[in-house]
Amino acid sequence: MAVSVPDRPGRMGWELRELVKLTAGVALTAAAVRFVWRRYALPQAKSVQPPPAAKKQEKAAGAEDSIAIYFGSQSGTAEGFAHEIEQEAAEKGLGTAVIDLEDFDPEEFAKHKVVILVVATYGEGDPTDNAVEFFKWLKDEAEEELMQGSKFCVMGLGNRQYVNFNSCGKMADEHLERIGGERIYELGVGDDDQNIEEDFEQWKENGLWPALLKACGKEGADASQEHQQQTAESVVASLQLRAEVQEDAKKLPVDPLVQVGGADILGKWYFQSHLAAVVSERELRQVADATAGKTTKHLDIDVKSIPAIDWRTADNLEVLPRNPTETVDWFAERLGVAGDLEHSIGFVRAKGVERPVKKPFPTPCTVRDALTLYCDLCQAPGRQFLKKLAAFVSSEEERKVVADLAEDRHTYQWLTGEGVRLTFRELLELFCPSLQIDISAFLQLCPRQKSRPYTIASSSREDKTKIGVCVSVVVETFAPLSQVVTELAGKGYRPVAAEACLQRLGEAASAPRSFRGVCSSMLCCDVAVGDRLWVVSRPSTFRLPRRTTIPIVMVGAGTGVAPFRAFAREFRAEQGIRKKTTLFFGCTKSDQDFLYKDEFQEALDSEPKALGELVTAFSREQAEKVYVQHRLRERAADVAALVKEGGYVYVCGALAMGAAIREELASALGSADHVTRLVTEGRFVE
């Protein structure tokens, strides 16, 4: 699975060289590069509207009917929601500007008449990387009455399994009121543990638009009023770039105002990522069956030649997945580029666009890489994309069904959510057989591929040049397509191509559909030694205390043991100076999926010991299932004693397991308040 390497201006050296060309050969430093980006590239990247709207941020600062939409996003979800609000606002005749909190300016912020914040909470209650400076200003520097006369509302994104659920959304809501802002609509709280898209839609539906119309001086306007359905021509006219395909990359046109760096959160990730080789891979299960989805791999990735990757034990490694070859080939056929997959593609500005525009992903690259690396071709897209896609459906009958489906929030969430989870390909096969969209429009409209984070399972003290990850393939089973079509009919939808699609599938149409995680399948089943992956390292909350006399309690199940394998290697590199280290580990059977079994035994047997104690829970080796929380209950007095000595507790695994561990720990310590105190002190980490 070799990865082709495009002429990729994603490193700072390449960016510098391009900027030098634009600035008459001046030798810019890294700081100057950022200055030029912020001055020339960022302003127009805030909106997906045509070029005339490029100055909307200036309008937002002074016009009563304009709305500034700021987002704090780590993986792109909050950014996507911000753009959904922007698009729906445009349909209701409201002017907007979508602004990355990384580009937040206190003076400009205070000028806005109406502000919406869409902010995610990252890790244990922290702001996202692009929102750190904003929250520092909001909490510590913003003066009272600064926002007097401004109106605001906040949508927060988080996960209820964490103690500091939606803390950033709540903090923004509280402090914006403190500094004089008028709250015009209730705080929204999206829960990624359930259905964050549904939470967002419900928040909008419950009264967002009447509140915004009133705040913008349009009280009494029809909040449900929408513009006429878009046409293919109007959608293409809104795009700022045009893709060019050539067999020879050297023949691609060069537009100096199409700049590197990425136009959004995911685009920036692509340009900041690094290509690293897999130097070893091994199966961790004693009994493995990749076909059945029972495989867990340990991969070591060589980063010694990438100084920008500065990592520590049990940090996170983000990996960019590759869409399966058969999926890419199918989409290429539908897009009319099946014969051009190995040709090169690049971007120039669309007709009429005069300002600089940032590339959505690194080019030149092959058409195959553009579809494989940068487009999410497996997961069904959101409703906003579907609305645009409907414009490219040539059959009027099909187009009406697609347009209706895009407006039917409940049916579409059922169709694409848990239980059904229609894939992108299945969606197009059922609803859009007459789709006619070219590669240029598709690449700009298609949802971007997201990286997947994995807790690093290796010690930087032991070997800084290699990063280890532990991955199990994700396999789920969903309803047969024939059942989905029947249930769709019950909801009033009869896709024109449904019968032909089912006939083409034959018996498979009545069989349960199997879903495989695109990244976990790639890492477990398709990656070989020598293959290279696009990766980025991120800090995690898993940090060992500096004092080596402090007790360490670790609880992990399945691949949740990854950070504790890293800790065990760290203990070994420290020559076993930590004497009180206990690992609770759970899996199904000791002779089937006991991950790192030999390594942990070696750590127990070494002299001095690298691991003080290993407590196991094999859930299927007795009549009643036994999990790590049950073992923790059995050892409650011992664990409580270690905590009272100042011990740290680390938990990694499924969210439900983490919640169960909290309950057992609260019982062992006497109350949930004790666990809360541990979290506050940084001594309970998950």
N, C-alpha and C positions, 0 to 999 in steps of 0.2 A: 504493500500500500504506500508506494512512494508519493511524496508530495512535491509537485512541481513548484519551483520558486520563481515568481514573477519578478520583473524589474520593479521592486517594491520599495517606494520611497518612504518606508515606515520608520526607519531609524533616523535619529536626529541629524546624522551626517547628510542623508539624502534630503531631508527637509531644508537643511541649511543651504545645500547647493542650489535647490530650486529657488529659495528666497534670494540668494546671492544674484542669481540671474535676473531677478526682478528688481534688484536694487543696485544695479550698475557695479556689481562685483564687490560691494562692501563686505568685509569679513565680519559677519554677525556672530555674537555669542549666543548661547542657549537662551539667555534672558531676552536678548533682542529678538530672537525668533518668536518667542511668546508675545512680545510687544507687537510685532508686525501682524501676527495672527489675530490678536485681539482688536487691533485697529482696523484691519482691512477685511478679515475673513469672517469674524464672528457675527457682526450685526445682521448680515443678510441670511445667516443660517438659522435664524430664530423662527422663520415662518415657512410653511410649505406652499404659500400663495405665490402667484406670479410676481415678476420683478417689481411692478409698481408698488407692491405692498412691502418692499424691503425696508421702508422707513417707518414701519408701524410702531416700533418702540418709541419713536419721537412723538407720534400721535398719542400713544397711550399715556404719555406724561402730561398731556395738556387737554385732551378731549374728554368730555363728560361721558360719552357713549363708548369709550374704549376700555378694555380690560387687560391688565398685565397678568399673565399666567406664568408663575415661576415653578420650576420643578427641581426636586432633589432626588436623584435616581442613581442606583448602583447597577442595576441590571437592565434598565430601560423601561420597566413597567410604568413608573411614575411619569416618565417622559412621554410614553405612549398615551397615557390618560390625559396629559396636558394637551397633546395635539388633538385628541378626541374632543375635548372641550372647545378648542379653537375651531375645529371644523363645524361643530354643531352651532357654535356662536355665529359663525359666518352665515349659516343657513337661516338664522333668526335676525340677520341684519346688524349684528354687533361686531365692532372692530376689536381686534385682539392682537397681542404680541406674546409669543411663547419665548421664555427667557431661561436659560440654564443658570442655576444659582451660582455656578462657578464664575459667571460674569456679573454677579450682583454688585451694584454700586450704591452705597448708602444714600447719597444725595439724590440719585435718580429714583431710588425706591420710595423715598419720602414724597416725591411729586405725584405718584400715581393716585388717581381718583378711586379706582377699583382694582383690587388685587386678589388673585386666587393663588394659593399655595398648594401644590401637590407634592407631598414630601414622604419619602420612605424612611423607616427606621432600620438601621443596619446593625447586625451583630447584637450585642447586649445593650441596646438602647442608644447607639451612637448615630450621629448624622451620616449620611452617605458622603463619599469622598468629595463630591462637588458642592456639598452644602456645609462643610465644616466651618468655613469663615463666616458664612451668613449667621449660623447659630451662635457663634462666638460673639458676633456683633449684637445680635438680638438680645442675648442674655446679659452681656457685660457692658456694652457701650451705648446701645440705643437709649435715648433720653425720653422721659415721659412727655406726652403730648406731641412727639415728633410726627405721628401719623394722624394728628387732629384733622378732621375733614376727609380722611380716607376711609373707604369701606373695604372689608375683606371677608373671605371665607377660606377654610382649610379642608383639604382631603388628605388624611394620613393613611399610610400603608404599613402594615406590620404583620406579625404572626402571634396569635394569642397564646401560643405555647411558651412564649418567653415572658419573663417577669415584667420587663419594661415594654409591654405591648404598646405600640404606636406612640412611644414617648416623644418622638420628634414632632408628630402631628399635634399632640396635646400641648407641647411646649410652644410651638408656633402660635397656636390658637390663643393660649394664655398671654403670651408676651406681646402679641400684636394689639390685643385689647389694652394691655398695661401701658403701651406707649401712645395710646389715644385713638387707635383704629376702632371703627364701628363694625361689629360682627353683623353681617346681613343674612347669614345662613348657618345652620348648625354644623358642627365639626363632623366630618365623615371619617369613619374608621373601617378601613379595609383589612380583612383577615385572610392572609395567605394560607392559613391552615385549613380554611374552608373553601370559599369561592370569592376571591378578591375582585374578580370582574363583576360578579353579581352585586357585591357590596357597593362598588363604584356606580353601577347602573342605578341601583336603588337610591343612592345618595342624590344623583342627578334628578331622578324621577320624583322624589319626595318634595321638590320645591326649589331646586337650584335656579331654574330659568326665570320664574316669576320674580325671585329675589334679585337676580342680576338685571333684569329689565327695569325693575323699579330703581335700582341703584344707578343705572345709566340714564335715568330720566325718561324711560319709555314705559312707564307704568300704564297698564291697560292694553298694551300690545299683546297679541296672541302668542303665548309662549310655545305653542305647538306648531306655529307657522314655520313651514320649511320651504326652501327654494325648490324650483323645478329640478327634477332628476337630472344628474349630470350626463353629458354625452361623452363619447370617447374623445371627441375633439377638445372639449373643455377640460377634461382630465389631463390630456397631453399638454395642453396650453399652460397648465399650472406647474408643469415640471421645469426645473431650472437647467437640466442637463439633457444631452442627447448622447446615446451610446453609439460608438463606431466599431465595426468589426473588420479586421483585416487578417489575411493569412500570415502576413509578415508584420510583426510588431513595429518594425522600423517605418512602416508605411502609415501607421496611425497618425492622424492629425494631432498636433500639440497645441493646446490652448493654455497659455501661461497664467490665465486667470482662473483656471480650474486647479485648486490647490489641495495639498495633502493635509492630513490631520483628522479627517472624519467629521461629518456634519452633525452627528449626534453621539449619545453615550456609547452605543455599540460600535459606531464607526471609529470613535477614538480608541476603543479597545483594539480593533483590528490594527490600527497604526502603531499602537504601543506594544503589541505582542511580539514574541520572539520564536524563531523556529529552532526546536531542540530535538535531538535524536534519542530514540529509545535504545538503551544499551543492554537491557536485559528484561525478560518477562518470564514469569513462572506461575503455574496453577497453584493456588493455595488450598483448595479443597482436597480431601483424601479421595472422594468419589465425585467426579465431575461429569456433567452431560451438557455440553453447550447447546445442543439442539433443544433440550428441555428448559434451557435458561438457567441451569445450575452450574455456573462457573464463576470463579472469583480469581482475579489475577493481581499479582504484584508486578508493577512496572517501575524500572529505574530509568530516569531521564537525565541525560548529560547536559549540564548547564555551565561547565567550566569555561567555555568560550563566550559566555554571555554575562559580563560584569553587571549589567543593569538589573539582573535578577539577584536581588539581595534578600535571602530568605533565612528564616530561623526554624528550629525544630517545631513541628506540628503547625506550621503556617498553612495557608491554603494555596493550592495550585489550580488556576483556572485553565481549562483545556477547551479549545474550539473543536466541536465535532465536525465530521464530514458526512454529508447526506449519502445514503447508499447509492451505489452506482446505478442500480436498476431504476431508482427513483429519479435520479438526474437524467438518465436517458429518456425516461417517459416524458418529463417536462420539456426536455430539449425538442422532442418530437412535436409536442403540442405548440411550442413556441416557434417552430420552423427553423431551428438551428441545429438539428441533429447532425448535419454534415459539417458544422462549424465548431464543434466542441473543442478542437485543438487549435483553433484560430485565436488570435489575440483580440481583446476588447479594451477600449478606453473611452473616456468621456470628454466632451467639449460642451461649452455652454449652449443652451437652447437659443433659438432665434429670438432676438429682442432682449436677452439678458445681458446687461452691461456691467454689472458689478461682479466681483470675485465670488466664486462658488466653491465649496469644499466637496471633495470626492466622498461618496458614501462608503467606499472601501478601496483598498490599494489596487491601482491599475498602473500600467497595463498588466493584465493577467489573461489566462485562457478563459474562454467561455465556460469550459468545464469547471474551472476553479471558481468562477463567479457564481455558478449555480450550486456547486458542491460546498463551498466554504461560507458564503455570505448571505444565502437565502434560506429561510426556514421552510423547507419543502415537505416536511413530515407532518407538522401540527397544523390543523385547520386554522386559517387566519381569523382575525377579529372582524366584527361587523362593519367597522369603518372601511376596511380594505374591501370587504364584500360589496359595499355600496359603490365603490369606484369600479370594481371588477364588473359589476352589472352593466356598466356603460359599454363594455367591450363584447357583450354577448349579442350576436347578430340576430338570433331568433327572438322575435317580439314576445312569443309565448314563454320562452325560457327566461327572458330578461325580466318579465313581470314576476315570475315565481322567485327569481333570485332577489329582486328588489323587495318583494314582500317579506322574504325570509330575513333579509338584512334589517328590516324594521321590527321584526318579531323577536324581541330580546329573549323571552322565555323559551321559545322553541329552539332558537339558535344555541342558547346555552345548554339546553338538553342534548342537542345534536352533537355538540363539540366537547361537552364536559364528561365527567366520570360516568361510566356505565355504557356510553355509546362511543364517544371520542372518535368521531369521523375524521379521517385523515384529509389532508389537503387534496391528495389525488382522488380519493373517493368523492369528495365534495364536487370537484370539477367533473368527474365522470357522471355523477347523478344529475347535477343541476346545470352544467355549462358545456355541453358537447359542442355548441356552436361558438365557443369563445374564440375571439380573434384579437390577440394582443401581441405586439412585437416585443423583442428582447429588451429594447431600450426602456419602454414604459414598465415592463414587468420588473426589471432589476431595480427601478427606483420606487416602485409601489409595494413590492413584496416585503413581508415582514423579515427582519434581519435575523440571522442565526445568532443565538446567544451562547456564550461560553458556559461550561459547567464547572462548578467549584468542587475540588476534592481536598480533604484534609491530608496534608503531607504525612506520610508514614515513615519518615526517616529523620535522622539526627544531623543537623548542620555541624555539630561539634565533632561527630565521627567522620563525616565526609561532606564537605561543602560543595563538591563538584557534581554530586548526583542527588536528584530528588526522587523519592519513592512515593508511589500512590497505590492505594488498594481499592479495587473496583469490582463490584458484582454486577452482572448484566441484569437490567430491569426488564421483566417480562410480565405483561398483564393480558388478561383475556376479556374480550368484550362481545356484545351481542352480535349474532350473524347479520349480514347486510340485508338479507331478506326480511328479518324481523324489524330492522330499522325502517325499511321502506313501508312495511305494514303499519307501523306506529306513526310514521309521517303522514300516511293517508288519514289516520284517525285524527290528526291535528290539522287536517285540511290542506296538506301539501302532497301533490302527486307529480314528482319530477318527470319531465317528458322522457328522459332517457333511462328511467329506472328499470323498465322491463327489459330493454336491450342489454343493460349492464348486468342484470341478474342472469340472463340467458348466457351471456358471454362467460360468466364465472362458473356456470354449471353447478355441480354439487357443492363447490366451495362457497356459494352464496348462502347456503343453509348451515354452514359450519361456523363455530365461534371464531371471531377474528382475534388474531394475536398482535399485541402491540409490544414492540421492543424499543427501549430507550436508545436514541440515536447515538449518544456519546458513549454510554456504557457498552453498547454492542460493538461500537468501533474499537474501544480499548480492549475488550475481552475477546473479541472474535476476529478482528481484522488487522490488528497492529502486530507487526513483527519487528524483531531487532533490526535496527538500521532505518526504520521508518521515522519520519520527523513530524512533530506536532507543533501547532501554534499555541503558546502558553504565556501566562502572566502569573507572577506570584503576588499574594496579598497577605498582610499580617492577619493573624487570628488572635483569639482571646486565650488560647492554650499556652500559657507561660508558666514555667516552673518557678517557684519562689527561689530567691537567691540564697537564702539560708538553707543549707543542705541538711540541717537537723529537723526541719519541719516535716511532719508526716504527710504522705501523699496517698490519697484514696482515688482509684480510677475505676469507672464503671462503663463498660462498652459491650455492645452486642453486635454480632455480624461484622460488617465492615466498619461499624462504629469503633472498632478496636484500633483503627489506623493511628490516631494520635498517641495511643498508649504503646503501640509498637515503636513509634518514634521516641517516646519517653524511655522505653526500655533500652533502646540503643543509646540514648543520651546517658542513662544511668551507667551503662557499660563503659562509655567513653569517659565518664567521670571517675572510673575505677571503683564503682560501688560505694561511694561515700555517703549516699542517702540510705539510711538503715531501715526506715519505716516506710516501705512502699508496698501497697496492696492493690492488686488488680482483680476486679470482678469481671468475668467474661462469660458471655452466653452465646450458644448456638443450638442447633437441633440435636446433633449426635457427635460424640467424641471421635468417632471413626469415619465421619463423613465431611463435616464442614468446620473443623476446629482450626481456624486460621492462625498461621504462625505458630503452630503447635510445637514444633521442634525448637524454634527460637526461644519461646517462652520457657520451655523446659531447660534449655541451655542457660538462660538468664537465672533461673532458680538454682541450678547446680554449680554455677561458676563460683570461683573463689577470688576475691570477695563476691558476694551475691550482687547481681545487677538488678534483681527483682526480689523483694522480700517475701511476698506471698501471692499465690494465684488461687482465686476462688472461682470455680466453674459452675455453670448452670446449663445442663443439656436438656432441653425442653421435651424431647421425644424419647428419652431413655427410661421412662417409668410411666405408670398408668396415668398419673396426673402431671400436667405440664408444669415445669419449673423454670422460672425466668430469673434474671439477675436481681430483680427487686425482691424476690423471695429469699435469695441468698443474703441480700443486704438486711432483710428483716431478721434472719437467723443470727446475723453477726451485729445486730443493732448496738449492743453494749460496747463492743470493740470499736465500732466506727465512731460512736459518740465520744469515747475516750480519746480517740485520735483527733477528732475535731476540737475537743476541749484543750488539747495540747497545742492548738494553733494550726491544725492540719487543713490542707486544701482538698476539696472534692471536685473531681472532673468527671463529666458525664458526656458520652457521645453515642448516638444511635437514633432510632426512630423517636419522633416527638412524643408518642404515647408512652414509650419506655421512660423518657426523660421526666414526664409528668408523674409516673409511678414512682420513680426514684425520689423525686421531691417529697412525695407523700410519706414514703418510708423514712426518709431522712428527718422530716418534721416529727414523725412519731418517735424516732430514736432520740431526738434532741429535746422533745417535750412540747414543741409548738411550731407552727409555720413561721412565726416571727423570727425564730432562730435561723431558719433557712434564708429568710429575707435579709437578715443581718449579714449572713455569710456572703450573699450576693453583693450587698453594698460594700463589703470589705474586699471584694474580689477573691474570695476564698471558695466560692461555688461557681464553677465555670462549665458551660455547656454550649 
